[in-house]
Amino acid sequence: MTRTLLQVRELSKRFKEREVVKGISFNITEGSCAALLGPNGAGKTTTISMLAGLLQPSGGSIELLVNGSPTTDRRPYIGFLPQMPVFYPWMTGVEFLLYAGELAGLTSREVKSETGEWLEAVGLREAGKRRIGSYSGGMKQRLGLAQALIHRPKLLILDEPVSALDPTGRKDVLTLLQRIRRETTVLFSTHVLHDAEEICDEIIMIRNGDIALQGSLDHVRRTYSEPVIRLEVGGDEASRSWLTAACGKDFVIHSEVSGGRAKMKVANVEQASRALMADAVSHRIMIRSLEAGHSTLEDLFLKVVQA
């Protein structure tokens, strides 16, 4: 039986005359991994900061349910990693985690045990002896994850955890999150849709401070996924003219054309693919690529954001 861990009701935040978060409501299920999706400026960081207790809401409520009951102080049960974590560069990784563990209320024995365990888990056991000032961006992000997890929180909250990382660092952090989510509930904000598809169960799409769409990833895919064909032809004028004409055929519901490429929303992928290939052959058109499938989460995101 699934239980709600985090319950948010009519949450809002106003800065002077500007309402940045506009009365949003959602639940996070215990044991899940949820993504708060939205473009830059949508209100993701403001929402995350309120959930983590760093910002006072202008209205609404945030309840963390521990063993099914709301707690008066949710901070001991939350681990938080900001988008750009800041460390004391003169400290070693070990020293920083010992310090973070003491701040979290762990005993001396607990903090020593957890420090070693989490440095191992995030791949920094050897680097933990070095000063943080010598760490790369990916290493600092992994140390930040260890800090957020050292007291084994019920809920781990991350703000754009991979946005500032290179591809290698991004892969390392996402792999870590895959492992971490087996032990704790995870909520993270991102504008990178592929990251959400890779590790999340639930998504919350936010636009201009309001929720535009939310639900389980499977439900959203089933409900909003559309049959789509992506087609690329040769660069000659005849091929491009044919592509434009093909987008006007009866089986094409909607299309977007750019140069020699087109994305077509169709009623039936298989029938439309066969018809397009047959027509291309009859007109001696070179098809560079044809991908038949369904719209992605990124397609849906762009549709929601631009609505």
LONUDO-66579 format. One line per 4 residues: number of its first residue (from 1); their letters; for each residue y, x, z of C-alpha. Coordinates in steps of 0.25 Angstrom, whole numbers, always signed. Example, Ala and Ser with C-alpha at 12.3 -4.5 7.8 and 13.67 -1.06 7.14 Angstrom:
BEGIN
1) AS) -18:+49:+31 | -4:+55:+29
% end
This chain:
BEGIN
1) MTRT) +0:+0:+0 | +14:+6:-4 | +25:+6:+6 | +40:+7:+4
5) LLQV) +46:+20:+10 | +60:+19:+5 | +68:+6:+4 | +82:+6:-2
9) RELS) +90:-7:-2 | +103:-9:-9 | +107:+5:-7 | +121:+8:-12
13) KRFK) +131:+20:-11 | +146:+19:-14 | +156:+31:-15 | +170:+25:-14
17) EREV) +171:+15:-25 | +158:+19:-33 | +145:+13:-30 | +135:+24:-33
21) VKGI) +122:+17:-28 | +122:+2:-30 | +113:-5:-20 | +100:+0:-25
25) SFNI) +86:-4:-19 | +72:+2:-20 | +60:+6:-13 | +52:+19:-13
29) TEGS) +37:+17:-10 | +30:+27:+0 | +22:+38:-7 | +30:+36:-21
33) CAAL) +38:+45:-29 | +51:+38:-34 | +62:+42:-43 | +77:+38:-43
37) LGPN) +81:+39:-57 | +94:+39:-64 | +105:+47:-72 | +115:+56:-65
41) GAGK) +125:+48:-57 | +116:+36:-55 | +116:+36:-40 | +102:+44:-38
45) TTTI) +108:+55:-29 | +116:+45:-21 | +104:+36:-19 | +95:+48:-15
49) SMLA) +106:+53:-5 | +106:+40:+2 | +91:+39:+3 | +91:+53:+9
53) GLLQ) +101:+49:+19 | +112:+58:+13 | +121:+47:+9 | +125:+34:+17
57) PSGG) +123:+22:+8 | +134:+12:+6 | +124:+1:+7 | +110:-3:+7
61) SIEL) +98:+2:+15 | +88:+14:+14 | +75:+12:+22 | +64:+22:+24
65) LVNG) +51:+15:+28 | +42:+24:+37 | +28:+18:+39 | +34:+5:+33
69) SPTT) +46:+5:+43 | +60:+9:+40 | +65:+21:+48 | +79:+22:+54
73) DRRP) +81:+37:+49 | +74:+40:+36 | +79:+55:+35 | +67:+61:+42
77) YIGF) +58:+54:+32 | +65:+59:+20 | +65:+72:+12 | +77:+75:+3
81) LPQM) +80:+85:-8 | +93:+84:-15 | +96:+87:-29 | +101:+101:-26
85) PVFY) +96:+106:-13 | +104:+116:-6 | +97:+127:+3 | +102:+139:+12
89) PWMT) +100:+150:+2 | +98:+160:+13 | +86:+153:+19 | +72:+155:+14
93) GVEF) +64:+143:+9 | +55:+143:+22 | +68:+144:+31 | +74:+132:+24
97) LLYA) +62:+123:+26 | +60:+127:+40 | +75:+123:+42 | +73:+110:+34
101) GELA) +60:+107:+42 | +68:+108:+56 | +79:+99:+51 | +68:+89:+47
105) GLTS) +63:+89:+62 | +50:+97:+60 | +44:+105:+71 | +44:+120:+69
109) REVK) +29:+119:+67 | +30:+108:+57 | +42:+115:+49 | +34:+128:+48
113) SETG) +22:+121:+42 | +30:+112:+33 | +38:+123:+28 | +26:+131:+23
117) EWLE) +19:+119:+18 | +31:+114:+9 | +35:+128:+4 | +20:+129:-1
121) AVGL) +21:+115:-7 | +34:+118:-15 | +29:+131:-19 | +39:+139:-11
125) REAG) +30:+146:-1 | +33:+160:-5 | +48:+157:-9 | +50:+151:+4
129) KRRI) +52:+165:+10 | +63:+167:+0 | +78:+163:+2 | +81:+150:-5
133) GSYS) +93:+157:-12 | +83:+163:-21 | +76:+150:-25 | +76:+144:-39
137) GGMK) +81:+129:-40 | +66:+124:-41 | +63:+132:-28 | +75:+126:-21
141) QRLG) +70:+112:-25 | +56:+115:-20 | +62:+120:-7 | +70:+107:-6
145) LAQA) +58:+99:-8 | +51:+106:+3 | +63:+104:+12 | +63:+89:+9
149) LIHR) +48:+88:+12 | +46:+97:+24 | +47:+86:+34 | +37:+77:+25
153) PKLL) +46:+66:+23 | +42:+52:+19 | +52:+52:+7 | +56:+63:-1
157) ILDE) +70:+61:-9 | +74:+70:-20 | +87:+70:-28 | +85:+75:-42
161) PVSA) +74:+85:-38 | +72:+92:-51 | +85:+90:-58 | +90:+104:-56
165) LDPT) +77:+112:-59 | +72:+119:-71 | +59:+114:-77 | +50:+122:-69
169) GRKD) +57:+118:-56 | +57:+104:-60 | +42:+104:-62 | +40:+111:-49
173) VLTL) +47:+101:-41 | +41:+89:-48 | +27:+94:-46 | +31:+96:-31
177) LQRI) +36:+81:-31 | +22:+77:-37 | +15:+83:-25 | +25:+79:-14
181) RRET) +25:+64:-18 | +10:+64:-13 | +16:+66:+1 | +29:+59:+1
185) TVLF) +37:+48:-6 | +47:+54:-16 | +60:+49:-21 | +68:+57:-31
189) STHV) +80:+55:-40 | +80:+60:-54 | +86:+58:-68 | +74:+65:-74
193) LHDA) +64:+54:-78 | +53:+63:-81 | +52:+67:-67 | +51:+53:-62
197) EEIC) +40:+50:-72 | +32:+62:-67 | +31:+59:-52 | +37:+46:-49
201) DEII) +31:+32:-45 | +44:+24:-44 | +57:+25:-51 | +71:+20:-47
205) MIRN) +81:+21:-59 | +96:+21:-55 | +108:+19:-64 | +122:+18:-59
209) GDIA) +118:+17:-44 | +109:+5:-47 | +94:+4:-49 | +91:+1:-63
213) LQGS) +76:+1:-62 | +65:+4:-52 | +50:+3:-50 | +37:+11:-51
217) LDHV) +36:+21:-63 | +24:+13:-68 | +31:+0:-67 | +43:+5:-74
221) RRTY) +35:+11:-85 | +27:-2:-87 | +39:-11:-87 | +49:-3:-95
225) SEPV) +41:+6:-104 | +43:+3:-119 | +35:+7:-131 | +43:+18:-138
229) IRLE) +41:+27:-150 | +48:+40:-151 | +49:+45:-166 | +55:+58:-172
233) VGGD) +56:+60:-187 | +60:+71:-196 | +75:+76:-197 | +77:+71:-212
237) EASR) +85:+60:-215 | +74:+51:-221 | +66:+52:-208 | +78:+49:-199
241) SWLT) +81:+37:-208 | +67:+32:-207 | +68:+33:-192 | +80:+25:-191
245) AACG) +73:+14:-200 | +61:+15:-191 | +68:+12:-179 | +72:-2:-185
249) KDFV) +58:-7:-187 | +54:-20:-181 | +44:-13:-171 | +56:-5:-165
253) IHSE) +63:-12:-153 | +73:-1:-150 | +75:+13:-155 | +84:+25:-153
257) VSGG) +86:+35:-164 | +91:+49:-163 | +90:+58:-175 | +76:+59:-180
261) RAKM) +70:+53:-167 | +69:+38:-162 | +64:+31:-150 | +59:+17:-153
265) KVAN) +55:+6:-144 | +44:-2:-150 | +35:-14:-147 | +22:-7:-150
269) VEQA) +21:+8:-150 | +8:+9:-158 | +12:-1:-169 | +26:+5:-170
273) SRAL) +21:+20:-171 | +11:+16:-182 | +22:+9:-190 | +32:+21:-188
277) MADA) +22:+31:-193 | +17:+23:-205 | +32:+21:-209 | +35:+35:-207
281) VSHR) +23:+39:-216 | +27:+29:-227 | +41:+35:-227 | +36:+50:-226
285) IMIR) +44:+52:-213 | +40:+64:-204 | +38:+59:-190 | +40:+71:-180
289) SLEA) +35:+64:-168 | +31:+49:-164 | +29:+46:-149 | +24:+32:-146
293) GHST) +24:+28:-131 | +33:+21:-121 | +47:+23:-115 | +48:+33:-104
297) LEDL) +55:+32:-91 | +66:+40:-97 | +68:+30:-108 | +68:+19:-97
301) FLKV) +78:+27:-89 | +88:+29:-100 | +87:+14:-103 | +90:+10:-89
305) VQA) +101:+20:-87 | +108:+17:-100 | +107:+2:-98
% end
